[in-house]
Amino acid sequence: MWRLENPEYLLDLVFVRPDGVPVLTLSYFAAYASGDVRLDADSVEYIWVSAENAKDHDLIKGIVEEIEMVDKILKERATSMKSKTKS
């Protein structure tokens, strides 16, 4: 089983499906810690993508933008950490 570290909230999305079922989606991001992905009975495939190659894949609507948001957050943190270590 795979393990993540330090999950962080990214955003939430609320909508009503065409069949009338309300949906609440909570998006989080986290650092990969270890292990192998194991799909459950409802899942058929997975893929690890980067912000640079996410657009090359057929992903769920809106996921590419979320990946880009996380990439921006992580790059800003890395820049901030570099400037703090230079001080």
N, C-alpha and C positions, 0 to 999 in steps of 0.2 A: 504494500500500500504506500502511496506517496504521502509526503508530509510537507506542510507549508509553515512558514514562520511569520509572525507579526502581521496578521491580516488588518487591512485598513479600509475604511468606508470610502467609496468613490462617488456614488450617486444612487438615486432611486428613481423609479419610473412607475407610474400608475396609469393603467388604461383598462378599458373594457373590450374584451374580445368580441368579434362579430357574433358569436353565439350567446352573448350576454354575460359571460363569466368575467368578473372583475379580477384583475391581475396586479400584484405588487411585486416588482422586481427590485432587489437590492444588489448592487454591484460592489464588490470588494476586490482589492488586489493584495497580493502577498508575495513574499520571497519563497522560491522553491527551496526546500531543505534537503529532501532525499526521497528515494523510492521510485517505483514504477507506477504508471497510471493503470488502473484496472477499471474497465467500463462496467456499468451496471446493466441490467436487462433492458433498460430504455434507451441506452446509448449505443450507437453503431460505430463511431469513429471519434478520434481526437487528433489534434495537431498542435504543436508548439510553434508559435509565430512571433516574429518581432514586429515592431512598429514599421520597419522598412519593408517587410514582405507580406504584411497582413492583407494588403489590397490585392495581392496575387491569388487569394483563396476565396472560395465561396463561403462566407461566414454569415452568421445571423445579422440581420439589419441592425446597424448601430454599434456593433462590436468594434469595428475598425476605429471609429471615433473614440470609443472608450480606451482602446489600446493606445491611441495617440495621446489621450489625456494622461494616462499613466506614464508614458514615455516622457512627456513634458515635466511631470512632477518629479520623476526620478532624475532627469537631467538637471533640473533646478536644484535639487538637493545635492547632487554631486558637485555642482558649481559652488554652492554655498559652503560645502565641506572643504573644498580646495581653498577657498578664500579665507576660511577660518584657520586652516593649518598654516597659511602663509603669514598670518598676523602674529 
